[in-house]
């Protein structure tokens, strides 16, 4: 919880001493950041390394989120939220 607060304050520029030079520019400049709150139930699969399966899932979810990065927030939600659920259904079929 505390780490999130510190990170949020850093992104907002509320801690100038902790913000590296060159991070903040004009107000229209976008500072990208990601946070995931997806929880998946992944079946154990014979012959598949569990850690590699988790890394693969993380990469796939990140690709979903990044594909919607330039959309307005409401559109991002409409695009991103259903996709990980579809991804999980696909994994259970594999």
N, CA, C and O of each residue as an XYZ file, in Angstrom:
376
protein
N       0.828     -1.182      0.000
C       0.000      0.000      0.000
C       0.875      1.249      0.000
O       0.628      2.186     -0.760
N       1.884      1.261      0.843
C       2.735      2.438      0.944
C       3.510      2.642     -0.362
O       3.691      3.779     -0.798
N       3.971      1.547     -0.992
C       4.709      1.658     -2.242
C       3.851      2.323     -3.313
O       4.339      3.174     -4.057
N       2.581      1.943     -3.398
C       1.682      2.549     -4.377
C       1.547      4.048     -4.143
O       1.564      4.836     -5.088
N       1.414      4.436     -2.882
C       1.279      5.858     -2.548
C       2.534      6.624     -2.973
O       2.442      7.697     -3.568
N       3.702      6.066     -2.665
C       4.949      6.715     -3.056
C       5.069      6.822     -4.573
O       5.480      7.858     -5.095
N       4.715      5.761     -5.270
C       4.770      5.757     -6.726
C       3.814      6.795     -7.312
O       4.182      7.554     -8.209
N       2.585      6.820     -6.799
C       1.590      7.785     -7.261
C       2.092      9.219     -7.054
O       1.977     10.059     -7.946
N       2.647      9.488     -5.872
C       3.150     10.832     -5.581
C       4.311     11.181     -6.505
O       4.433     12.327     -6.940
N       5.154     10.214     -6.804
C       6.269     10.454     -7.716
C       5.797     10.758     -9.121
O       6.322     11.661     -9.771
N       4.808     10.012     -9.599
C       4.268     10.233    -10.941
C       3.621     11.606    -11.039
O       3.740     12.286    -12.058
N       2.944     12.005     -9.988
C       2.272     13.314     -9.985
C       3.253     14.469     -9.793
O       2.880     15.631     -9.954
N       4.496     14.157     -9.452
C       5.481     15.215     -9.244
C       5.376     15.859     -7.886
O       5.845     16.982     -7.700
N       4.769     15.174     -6.927
C       4.578     15.733     -5.589
C       5.831     15.598     -4.729
O       5.882     16.144     -3.627
N       6.828     14.888     -5.210
C       8.086     14.726     -4.481
C       9.227     15.120     -5.411
O       9.908     14.250     -5.954
N       9.445     16.426     -5.603
C      10.439     16.895     -6.568
C      11.836     16.331     -6.328
O      12.566     16.076     -7.285
N      12.215     16.134     -5.085
C      13.563     15.626     -4.803
C      13.723     14.175     -5.270
O      14.848     13.719     -5.474
N      12.621     13.446     -5.441
C      12.691     12.057     -5.875
C      12.450     11.900     -7.373
O      12.497     10.786     -7.895
N      12.193     13.006     -8.065
C      11.883     12.953     -9.486
C      13.137     13.266    -10.293
O      13.701     14.351    -10.157
N      13.586     12.322    -11.139
C      14.786     12.572    -11.944
C      14.584     13.746    -12.897
O      13.469     14.005    -13.349
N      15.672     14.451    -13.196
C      15.612     15.561    -14.150
C      15.114     15.055    -15.496
O      15.460     13.954    -15.926
N      14.302     15.866    -16.153
C      13.831     15.527    -17.479
C      12.571     14.698    -17.531
O      12.088     14.401    -18.623
N      12.015     14.311    -16.391
C      10.811     13.485    -16.386
C       9.595     14.303    -16.785
O       8.756     13.847    -17.561
N       9.505     15.500    -16.258
C       8.329     16.322    -16.526
C       8.636     17.357    -17.580
O       9.656     18.043    -17.526
N       7.754     17.458    -18.521
C       7.885     18.448    -19.582
C       6.599     19.237    -19.629
O       5.993     19.507    -18.592
N       6.172     19.611    -20.834
C       4.914     20.342    -20.979
C       3.741     19.516    -20.457
O       3.812     18.287    -20.459
N       2.660     20.165    -20.011
C       1.517     19.438    -19.449
C       0.917     18.403    -20.400
O       0.365     17.400    -19.948
N       1.019     18.634    -21.715
C       0.434     17.677    -22.647
C       1.299     16.422    -22.811
O       0.868     15.451    -23.434
N       2.495     16.436    -22.265
C       3.375     15.283    -22.359
C       2.818     14.157    -21.507
O       2.456     14.356    -20.347
N       2.756     12.996    -22.085
C       2.183     11.836    -21.416
C       3.291     11.038    -20.731
O       4.299     10.713    -21.358
N       3.113     10.726    -19.465
C       4.042      9.885    -18.730
C       3.362      8.541    -18.559
O       2.390      8.421    -17.813
N       3.863      7.544    -19.238
C       3.223      6.239    -19.210
C       3.566      5.440    -17.964
O       4.689      5.494    -17.462
N       2.600      4.715    -17.485
C       2.817      3.791    -16.370
C       1.776      2.680    -16.485
O       0.706      2.874    -17.061
N       2.097      1.538    -15.941
C       1.191      0.393    -15.981
C       1.042     -0.203    -14.593
O       1.979     -0.210    -13.794
N      -0.130     -0.692    -14.328
C      -0.379     -1.478    -13.120
C      -1.461     -2.482    -13.482
O      -2.445     -2.138    -14.137
N      -1.279     -3.697    -13.061
C      -2.263     -4.731    -13.369
C      -2.957     -5.181    -12.096
O      -2.340     -5.244    -11.032
N      -4.217     -5.489    -12.204
C      -4.941     -6.054    -11.071
C      -5.711     -7.292    -11.518
O      -6.780     -7.598    -10.991
N      -5.152     -7.997    -12.496
C      -5.796     -9.218    -13.002
C      -5.371    -10.407    -12.153
O      -4.196    -10.560    -11.820
N      -6.325    -11.232    -11.814
C      -6.038    -12.482    -11.104
C      -6.615    -13.598    -11.950
O      -7.796    -13.582    -12.297
N      -5.779    -14.562    -12.280
C      -6.196    -15.653    -13.142
C      -6.078    -16.993    -12.427
O      -5.181    -17.209    -11.612
N      -6.982    -17.859    -12.746
C      -6.866    -19.264    -12.342
C      -6.295    -19.978    -13.555
O      -6.936    -20.055    -14.603
N      -5.097    -20.493    -13.405
C      -4.450    -21.172    -14.524
C      -4.289    -22.649    -14.178
O      -3.730    -22.993    -13.136
N      -4.776    -23.511    -15.049
C      -4.630    -24.937    -14.781
C      -3.168    -25.359    -14.927
O      -2.446    -24.848    -15.782
N      -2.745    -26.294    -14.083
C      -1.419    -26.878    -14.260
C      -1.477    -27.743    -15.506
O      -2.402    -28.536    -15.685
N      -0.484    -27.585    -16.360
C      -0.459    -28.366    -17.594
C       0.783    -29.232    -17.604
O       1.887    -28.756    -17.341
N       0.603    -30.480    -17.902
C       1.703    -31.436    -17.953
C       2.727    -30.994    -19.002
O       2.370    -30.703    -20.143
N       3.983    -30.946    -18.610
C       5.045    -30.601    -19.541
C       5.234    -29.114    -19.766
O       6.054    -28.719    -20.595
N       4.492    -28.278    -19.047
C       4.618    -26.829    -19.196
C       5.128    -26.250    -17.882
O       4.527    -26.457    -16.828
N       6.236    -25.527    -17.955
C       6.806    -24.905    -16.768
C       5.848    -23.839    -16.231
O       5.453    -22.933    -16.964
N       5.479    -23.946    -14.962
C       4.499    -23.036    -14.360
C       4.972    -21.581    -14.400
O       4.188    -20.683    -14.710
N       6.250    -21.344    -14.089
C       6.769    -19.973    -14.106
C       6.739    -19.391    -15.516
O       6.403    -18.221    -15.698
N       7.086    -20.201    -16.510
C       7.045    -19.726    -17.889
C       5.608    -19.432    -18.315
O       5.360    -18.467    -19.039
N       4.661    -20.259    -17.870
C       3.247    -20.032    -18.196
C       2.770    -18.709    -17.588
O       2.024    -17.966    -18.227
N       3.198    -18.413    -16.352
C       2.807    -17.144    -15.724
C       3.430    -15.951    -16.445
O       2.768    -14.933    -16.646
N       4.711    -16.072    -16.839
C       5.351    -14.986    -17.586
C       4.644    -14.762    -18.920
O       4.423    -13.623    -19.331
N       4.290    -15.863    -19.595
C       3.591    -15.755    -20.867
C       2.252    -15.044    -20.677
O       1.892    -14.177    -21.473
N       1.517    -15.406    -19.632
C       0.229    -14.769    -19.361
C       0.432    -13.281    -19.095
O      -0.331    -12.458    -19.603
N       1.439    -12.923    -18.314
C       1.730    -11.512    -18.033
C       2.040    -10.736    -19.301
O       1.570     -9.612    -19.478
N       2.840    -11.341    -20.193
C       3.148    -10.685    -21.466
C       1.888    -10.475    -22.298
O       1.702     -9.414    -22.894
N       1.032    -11.477    -22.337
C      -0.182    -11.383    -23.144
C      -1.130    -10.307    -22.599
O      -1.726     -9.554    -23.369
N      -1.263    -10.239    -21.285
C      -2.123     -9.207    -20.684
C      -1.530     -7.823    -20.943
O      -2.268     -6.883    -21.240
N      -0.212     -7.686    -20.834
C       0.433     -6.404    -21.104
C       0.204     -5.979    -22.551
O      -0.026     -4.800    -22.820
N       0.266     -6.925    -23.483
C      -0.001     -6.604    -24.890
C      -1.427     -6.078    -25.072
O      -1.654     -5.146    -25.843
N      -2.385     -6.678    -24.362
C      -3.776     -6.220    -24.437
C      -3.882     -4.772    -23.954
O      -4.511     -3.935    -24.600
N      -3.258     -4.494    -22.813
C      -3.331     -3.152    -22.226
C      -2.625     -2.141    -23.127
O      -3.147     -1.051    -23.358
N      -1.453     -2.490    -23.634
C      -0.686     -1.556    -24.457
C      -1.373     -1.277    -25.786
O      -1.212     -0.189    -26.338
N      -2.127     -2.222    -26.308
C      -2.829     -2.011    -27.573
C      -3.892     -0.919    -27.446
O      -4.255     -0.289    -28.438
N      -4.387     -0.696    -26.236
C      -5.434      0.312    -26.008
C      -4.880      1.586    -25.384
O      -5.646      2.464    -24.985
N      -3.572      1.695    -25.299
C      -2.930      2.797    -24.578
C      -3.343      4.187    -25.062
O      -3.499      5.095    -24.245
N      -3.519      4.372    -26.353
C      -3.806      5.707    -26.883
C      -5.287      6.049    -26.915
O      -5.657      7.147    -27.332
N      -6.132      5.136    -26.486
C      -7.572      5.400    -26.469
C      -7.947      6.235    -25.242
O      -7.249      6.180    -24.229
N      -9.039      7.008    -25.313
C      -9.540      7.684    -24.106
C      -9.897      6.651    -23.037
O     -10.197      5.500    -23.352
N      -9.863      7.067    -21.786
C     -10.037      6.147    -20.659
C     -11.281      5.262    -20.782
O     -11.194      4.048    -20.595
N     -12.428      5.854    -21.093
C     -13.661      5.059    -21.183
C     -13.561      3.987    -22.261
O     -14.029      2.864    -22.076
N     -12.954      4.337    -23.379
C     -12.793      3.361    -24.457
C     -11.786      2.286    -24.065
O     -11.949      1.117    -24.416
N     -10.744      2.686    -23.334
C      -9.775      1.690    -22.850
C     -10.484      0.635    -22.020
O     -10.273     -0.564    -22.202
N     -11.333      1.096    -21.102
C     -12.042      0.160    -20.229
C     -12.890     -0.810    -21.050
O     -12.911     -2.009    -20.773
N     -13.584     -0.292    -22.056
C     -14.455     -1.132    -22.878
C     -13.659     -2.155    -23.681
O     -14.142     -3.255    -23.946
N     -12.436     -1.789    -24.067
C     -11.611     -2.693    -24.863
C     -10.847     -3.675    -23.979
O     -10.781     -4.867    -24.278
N     -10.280     -3.178    -22.907
C      -9.349     -3.981    -22.108
C     -10.051     -4.961    -21.169
O      -9.633     -6.115    -21.073
N     -11.093     -4.538    -20.482
C     -11.684     -5.374    -19.424
C     -12.132     -6.749    -19.913
O     -11.830     -7.733    -19.238
N     -12.830     -6.884    -21.042
C     -13.262     -8.226    -21.440
C     -12.140     -9.120    -21.969
O     -12.276    -10.343    -21.943
N     -11.047     -8.549    -22.443
C     -10.013     -9.337    -23.107
C      -9.312    -10.345    -22.204
O      -9.155    -11.494    -22.617
N      -8.876     -9.979    -20.983
C      -8.240    -10.996    -20.138
C      -9.177    -12.169    -19.815
O      -8.718    -13.302    -19.676
N     -10.474    -11.908    -19.696
C     -11.425    -12.996    -19.449
C     -11.457    -13.938    -20.648
O     -11.501    -15.156    -20.478
N     -11.436    -13.385    -21.852
C     -11.373    -14.203    -23.060
C     -10.078    -15.009    -23.076
O     -10.074    -16.186    -23.434
N      -8.982    -14.366    -22.686
C      -7.685    -15.024    -22.646
C      -7.709    -16.198    -21.681
O      -7.164    -17.259    -21.989
N      -8.328    -16.029    -20.523
C      -8.389    -17.111    -19.552
C      -9.204    -18.278    -20.099
O      -8.814    -19.433    -19.931
N     -10.333    -17.994    -20.753
C     -11.134    -19.076    -21.350
C     -10.318    -19.825    -22.393
O     -10.419    -21.047    -22.500
N      -9.512    -19.102    -23.162
C      -8.689    -19.723    -24.172
C      -7.665    -20.661    -23.537
O      -7.426    -21.758    -24.043
N      -7.062    -20.230    -22.431
C      -6.059    -21.058    -21.760
C      -6.667    -22.349    -21.235
O      -6.034    -23.404    -21.294
N      -7.884    -22.274    -20.726
C      -8.524    -23.495    -20.235
C      -8.844    -24.456    -21.381
O      -8.959    -25.661    -21.160
N      -8.987    -23.940    -22.589
C      -9.251    -24.820    -23.746
C      -7.983    -25.465    -24.254
O      -8.041    -26.533    -24.864
N      -6.820    -24.840    -24.016
C      -5.547    -25.367    -24.548
C      -5.187    -26.680    -23.903
O      -4.153    -27.265    -24.228
